[in-house]
Amino acid sequence: MTTDIRDIPEAHVDRALDLAHLAFHATAGDATRKRQRELLLKCERVGAYDHEEIVGFAAAHRLGLSVPGGELPVAELDFVSVAPTHRRRGVLTAMMGELLGRCAAGHRPLACLWASEEAIYGRFGFGPATETYAVEINTTRPLALRVTPDPRPLRLIAPADTFTVLAPLYETGRARRGGRLSRDEAWWRRAARTDDEAGDDAKDGPPRVVVLGAKDAPAAGYVVYRVGEKGTVTVDELEAADAPAAAALWSYLASIDLTRKVQAWTVAPDDPLLHFAADRAQVRVTGQWPAMWLRLVDVERALTARSWAAPVDLVLDVRDATLPANAGCFRLTAGPSGAAYGPTGDPADLTLDVRDLSACYLGGVLVRRLVQAGLVEEHTPGAARLLDAALETEHLPLAGEGT
Ligand SMILES: CC(C)(COP(=O)(O)OP(=O)(O)OC[C@H]1O[C@@H](n2cnc3c(N)ncnc32)[C@H](O)[C@@H]1OP(=O)(O)O)[C@@H](O)C(=O)NCCC(=O)NCCS
């Protein structure tokens, strides 16, 4: 192969973006391009060069990811693209090896991404660690609920206030669920742009932000939504402290005049709405898919940094073709007071690929389902069940959109 893998300097960022737009068959207006450029300047950027031509490009945002019991540094991979003239020659494989190696060397124990094609990333150790539901509510009749909505007042806030009002609530929600990325002030400012500011980035009408709770009292939740031309309310994000707060916000969305439908794309499979809706013909799950793909880059650090729900003492035989430091037999001794993970000569209780361990890491996928699917080998009967009990989390992980 004549390509070599190098950093993409700032001077080549526009060329790298051109390649990404070519690979994704995308056209980007000025506003989109400006936003992408700004993001890329803050990223780690890896390019595959064929002499001086950029034929492969991948970027990594440096962020934090909520994991059970805390947060870990994560590389969120983005703009993964290879020139159509250079595909299937190992360019992506070379870039991935480079990025994951850098990630390990830079003490980022996790990598994640949103896959445009599901078949690509398993081979590099990524597993689908979060599941997202798309939900539609028929709002031509009042929303029937089995819980009483929180009676506190709802108030529309100005987009400019989203960072100060919403960010603390988002952080509280993040602490409850794994899979959620850190957001800086710039993220909130981008999310709150009016259509004029967003230009060709504008989605379905301007974002409206409603908060539950009086002005000078602590808020119990918020919703960011848009109303499209056909009377469809699209939920960008809904965060609620508890079931009554969630009921108040969903009821509000369902009651907006001149609308007929509420749709939400990022609903956790254990979202309370799916339980407290009195009529599931009115509140329907219309789709489900793996949202974020996760990769344990440093398995030891990832496992010892998360919290554990129950005691477990097992030997894991981990396979990892891309990052061999993770491969081999390791004893995991974990419980509510902490975890240790180190090499052992003892026989394995479970043999699994790092992609499957990554899928289970946030507690959203059961190890025993993967045993049943023939993907994880259980040498000691009951080992998968014990690991599941230890990995279990109070709430399922949920990932919204990437950066
Ligand atoms: C997807 C893409 C990045 C792959 O790059 P590439 O350099 O051709 O990949 P590689 O040659 O390193 O392929 C590695 C392996 O992945 C497989 N693979 C690559 N793309 C795949 C796809 N879209 N679906 C299924 N398998 C794929 C290859 O067949 C190869 O498998 P093998 O080792 O068993 O032969 C490139 O085709 C591309 O840029 N596509 C358009 C943009 C895109 O889809 N990006 C992904 C964003 S999430």
The ligand as an ORCA input file, in Angstrom:
! r2SCAN-3c Opt
* xyz 0 1
  C     -16.497      2.463      5.272
  C     -15.103      2.868      4.830
  C     -14.531      3.883      5.838
  C     -14.220      1.615      4.774
  O     -12.898      1.976      4.462
  P     -11.898      0.927      3.744
  O     -10.552      1.571      3.707
  O     -12.487      0.477      2.453
  O     -11.884     -0.273      4.776
  P     -10.770     -1.398      4.867
  O     -10.194     -1.666      3.510
  O      -9.796     -1.093      5.941
  O     -11.701     -2.619      5.293
  C     -11.575     -3.310      6.503
  C     -12.586     -4.404      6.547
  O     -13.881     -3.845      6.762
  C     -14.780     -4.295      5.754
  N     -15.660     -3.201      5.428
  C     -15.292     -1.967      5.091
  N     -16.392     -1.222      4.845
  C     -17.452     -2.008      5.046
  C     -18.847     -1.802      4.934
  N     -19.370     -0.624      4.574
  N     -19.661     -2.839      5.235
  C     -19.148     -4.042      5.574
  N     -17.826     -4.286      5.699
  C     -16.992     -3.273      5.417
  C     -13.889     -4.657      4.592
  O     -14.504     -5.583      3.736
  C     -12.688     -5.232      5.267
  O     -12.964     -6.578      5.673
  P     -11.906     -7.744      5.469
  O     -10.709     -7.307      6.276
  O     -12.605     -8.930      6.014
  O     -11.649     -7.769      4.015
  C     -15.117      3.524      3.417
  O     -15.639      2.606      2.490
  C     -15.915      4.808      3.349
  O     -15.364      5.861      3.547
  N     -17.252      4.733      3.085
  C     -18.092      5.897      3.014
  C     -18.194      6.631      4.362
  C     -18.605      5.731      5.483
  O     -19.500      4.903      5.372
  N     -17.911      5.892      6.612
  C     -18.210      5.157      7.842
  C     -18.826      6.135      8.744
  S     -19.452      5.461     10.229
*
